[in-house]
Amino acid sequence: MRSLAEEENDLASRVAESERIEIEDAQLIVLTRKLWDILVTNDKKLVLVAKAHGVNALDCDACATICKKGKAR
């Protein structure tokens, strides 16, 4: 896993504190945003926080539904 720079760790700390989530979850949000990737998790609160910070995020249920409909391969 890639590590975050000091500036990104500071941002993750602020996100964790303001959103009342674990620092590791905030680091995932920051890293996912940096890499322009999609965050898939089973944590519905994390999905909401990630989306609020401009990150494309899906919960596992939504991902399974998309796969069942054949829209993701």
Residue frames as a rotation matrix with the C-alpha (Angstrom) as fourth column:
MET 1
0.584 0.812 0.000 0.00
0.812 -0.584 0.000 0.00
0.000 0.000 -1.000 0.00
ARG 2
-0.112 -0.597 0.794 1.26
0.511 -0.720 -0.469 3.47
0.852 0.353 0.386 -0.78
SER 3
-0.215 -0.007 -0.977 2.07
0.942 -0.265 -0.205 5.73
-0.257 -0.964 0.064 2.13
LEU 4
0.721 0.562 0.406 0.83
0.632 -0.773 -0.052 9.28
0.285 0.294 -0.912 2.43
ALA 5
-0.334 -0.801 0.496 3.01
0.470 -0.598 -0.649 12.37
0.817 0.017 0.577 2.52
GLU 6
-0.798 -0.056 -0.601 3.01
0.590 -0.281 -0.757 14.57
-0.126 -0.958 0.257 5.60
GLU 7
-0.850 0.505 -0.146 0.59
-0.522 -0.844 0.122 17.05
-0.062 0.180 0.982 4.01
GLU 8
-0.263 0.769 -0.583 -1.83
-0.390 0.468 0.793 14.23
0.882 0.436 0.177 3.15
ASN 9
-0.445 0.058 -0.894 -1.56
0.711 0.630 -0.313 12.82
0.545 -0.774 -0.322 6.67
ASP 10
-0.951 0.118 -0.285 -2.43
0.093 -0.772 -0.629 16.26
-0.295 -0.624 0.723 8.04
LEU 11
-0.550 0.790 -0.271 -5.47
-0.754 -0.331 0.567 16.38
0.359 0.516 0.778 5.76
ALA 12
-0.223 0.442 -0.869 -6.48
0.132 0.897 0.423 12.87
0.966 -0.021 -0.258 6.85
SER 13
-0.759 -0.103 -0.644 -6.17
0.642 0.051 -0.765 13.92
0.111 -0.993 0.027 10.50
ARG 14
-0.873 0.461 -0.158 -8.44
-0.416 -0.874 -0.251 16.92
-0.254 -0.154 0.955 9.91
VAL 15
-0.316 0.775 -0.547 -10.99
-0.606 0.278 0.745 14.77
0.730 0.567 0.382 8.05
ALA 16
-0.409 0.114 -0.905 -10.93
0.486 0.867 -0.111 12.14
0.772 -0.486 -0.410 10.81
GLU 17
-0.884 0.019 -0.468 -11.46
0.422 -0.398 -0.814 14.76
-0.202 -0.917 0.344 13.50
SER 18
-0.762 0.600 -0.242 -14.17
-0.622 -0.783 0.015 16.74
-0.180 0.162 0.970 11.70
GLU 19
-0.134 0.729 -0.671 -16.10
-0.708 0.403 0.580 13.69
0.693 0.553 0.463 10.51
ARG 20
0.063 0.072 0.995 -15.50
-0.935 0.353 0.034 11.63
-0.349 -0.933 0.090 13.67
ILE 21
0.939 0.102 -0.328 -14.06
-0.234 0.888 -0.395 8.66
0.251 0.448 0.858 11.83
GLU 22
0.655 -0.746 0.123 -10.93
0.391 0.473 0.789 6.60
-0.647 -0.469 0.602 12.39
ILE 23
0.184 -0.688 -0.702 -7.69
-0.576 -0.654 0.490 8.01
-0.797 0.314 -0.516 11.02
GLU 24
-0.695 -0.456 0.556 -7.21
0.098 0.706 0.702 4.92
-0.712 0.543 -0.446 8.85
ASP 25
0.139 0.835 0.532 -10.59
0.865 0.159 -0.476 5.50
-0.482 0.527 -0.700 7.20
ALA 26
0.773 0.094 -0.628 -9.70
-0.066 -0.971 -0.228 9.14
-0.631 0.218 -0.744 6.58
GLN 27
-0.289 -0.941 -0.175 -6.37
-0.453 -0.026 0.891 8.05
-0.843 0.337 -0.419 5.07
LEU 28
-0.453 0.221 0.864 -8.27
0.664 0.730 0.161 5.75
-0.595 0.646 -0.478 2.69
ILE 29
0.660 0.750 -0.031 -10.41
0.579 -0.535 -0.616 8.69
-0.478 0.389 -0.788 1.60
VAL 30
0.497 -0.551 -0.670 -7.38
-0.475 -0.819 0.322 10.92
-0.727 0.158 -0.669 1.00
LEU 31
-0.564 -0.765 0.309 -5.49
-0.189 0.485 0.854 8.19
-0.803 0.423 -0.419 -0.87
THR 32
-0.139 0.604 0.785 -8.49
0.819 0.515 -0.251 7.25
-0.556 0.608 -0.566 -3.00
ARG 33
0.828 0.436 -0.353 -9.03
0.222 -0.833 -0.507 10.90
-0.515 0.342 -0.786 -3.93
LYS 34
0.124 -0.887 -0.444 -5.34
-0.555 -0.433 0.710 11.32
-0.823 0.158 -0.546 -4.77
LEU 35
-0.756 -0.461 0.465 -5.37
0.014 0.699 0.715 8.28
-0.655 0.547 -0.522 -7.06
TRP 36
-0.385 0.722 -0.576 -8.70
-0.916 -0.376 0.141 9.21
-0.115 0.581 0.806 -8.69
ASP 37
-0.903 0.030 -0.428 -9.95
-0.046 0.985 0.166 5.75
0.426 0.169 -0.889 -7.78
ILE 38
0.136 0.986 0.093 -13.17
-0.504 -0.011 0.863 4.25
0.853 -0.164 0.496 -6.38
LEU 39
-0.790 -0.310 0.529 -13.53
-0.607 0.272 -0.747 3.29
0.088 -0.911 -0.403 -2.74
VAL 40
0.110 0.795 -0.597 -15.54
-0.337 0.594 0.730 0.11
0.935 0.121 0.334 -2.13
THR 41
-0.893 -0.373 0.252 -16.35
-0.328 0.155 -0.932 -0.66
0.309 -0.915 -0.261 1.50
ASN 42
-0.298 0.817 -0.494 -18.99
0.640 0.555 0.531 -2.27
0.708 -0.158 -0.688 3.68
ASP 43
-0.528 0.030 -0.848 -19.02
0.739 -0.476 -0.477 0.82
-0.418 -0.879 0.230 5.93
LYS 44
0.227 0.743 0.629 -22.01
0.937 -0.343 0.067 2.96
0.265 0.575 -0.774 4.95
LYS 45
0.806 0.010 -0.591 -20.83
0.297 -0.872 0.389 5.95
-0.512 -0.489 -0.706 7.00
LEU 46
-0.234 -0.968 -0.090 -17.45
0.257 -0.151 0.954 5.84
-0.938 0.200 0.284 5.25
VAL 47
-0.357 0.203 0.912 -19.24
0.934 0.088 0.346 5.89
-0.010 0.975 -0.221 1.89
LEU 48
0.704 0.705 0.091 -21.19
0.699 -0.709 0.086 9.01
0.125 0.003 -0.992 2.91
VAL 49
0.571 -0.572 -0.589 -18.09
0.093 -0.668 0.739 10.78
-0.816 -0.476 -0.328 4.24
ALA 50
-0.443 -0.774 0.453 -16.06
0.539 0.174 0.824 9.84
-0.716 0.609 0.340 1.16
LYS 51
-0.021 0.528 0.849 -18.75
0.975 -0.175 0.133 11.18
0.219 0.831 -0.511 -1.16
ALA 52
0.876 0.348 -0.334 -18.91
0.444 -0.853 0.274 14.39
-0.190 -0.388 -0.902 0.87
HIS 53
0.263 -0.876 -0.405 -15.18
-0.146 -0.451 0.880 14.80
-0.954 -0.173 -0.246 0.17
GLY 54
0.382 -0.008 -0.924 -15.51
-0.864 -0.358 -0.354 14.24
-0.328 0.934 -0.144 -3.57
VAL 55
-0.741 -0.652 0.160 -14.54
-0.579 0.741 0.339 10.58
-0.340 0.158 -0.927 -3.66
ASN 56
0.035 0.699 -0.715 -16.39
-0.781 0.466 0.417 8.03
0.624 0.543 0.562 -5.77
ALA 57
-0.830 -0.286 0.479 -17.50
-0.547 0.584 -0.600 5.43
-0.108 -0.760 -0.641 -3.24
LEU 58
0.028 0.817 -0.575 -19.73
-0.584 0.481 0.654 2.38
0.811 0.317 0.491 -3.24
ASP 59
-0.064 -0.025 0.998 -20.86
-0.896 0.442 -0.046 0.13
-0.440 -0.897 -0.051 -0.46
CYS 60
-0.883 -0.404 0.240 -20.56
-0.292 0.872 0.393 -3.61
-0.368 0.276 -0.888 -1.00
ASP 61
-0.168 0.907 0.386 -24.33
0.399 0.421 -0.815 -4.01
-0.902 0.017 -0.432 -1.41
ALA 62
0.578 0.353 -0.736 -24.42
-0.424 -0.641 -0.640 -1.48
-0.697 0.682 -0.221 -4.25
CYS 63
-0.353 -0.806 -0.475 -21.42
-0.889 0.132 0.438 -3.11
-0.291 0.578 -0.763 -5.87
ALA 64
-0.793 0.109 0.600 -23.05
0.096 0.994 -0.053 -6.54
-0.602 0.016 -0.799 -5.72
THR 65
0.272 0.962 -0.029 -26.25
0.225 -0.093 -0.970 -5.15
-0.935 0.258 -0.242 -7.22
ILE 66
0.350 -0.235 -0.907 -24.34
-0.808 -0.565 -0.165 -3.58
-0.473 0.791 -0.388 -10.11
CYS 67
-0.712 -0.701 -0.045 -22.48
-0.644 0.626 0.441 -6.83
-0.281 0.343 -0.897 -10.76
LYS 68
-0.486 0.613 0.623 -25.69
0.293 0.786 -0.545 -8.87
-0.823 -0.082 -0.562 -10.70
LYS 69
0.582 0.742 -0.334 -27.22
-0.020 -0.398 -0.917 -6.59
-0.813 0.540 -0.217 -13.32
GLY 70
0.379 -0.506 0.775 -24.19
0.866 0.490 -0.103 -7.13
-0.328 0.710 0.623 -15.53
LYS 71
0.962 0.020 0.274 -23.15
0.132 -0.908 -0.399 -3.50
0.240 0.420 -0.875 -15.63
ALA 72
0.435 -0.877 0.202 -19.71
-0.882 -0.371 0.291 -4.11
-0.180 -0.305 -0.935 -14.17
ARG 73
0.974 -0.185 -0.134 -17.20
0.136 0.940 -0.312 -6.66
0.184 0.286 0.941 -15.40
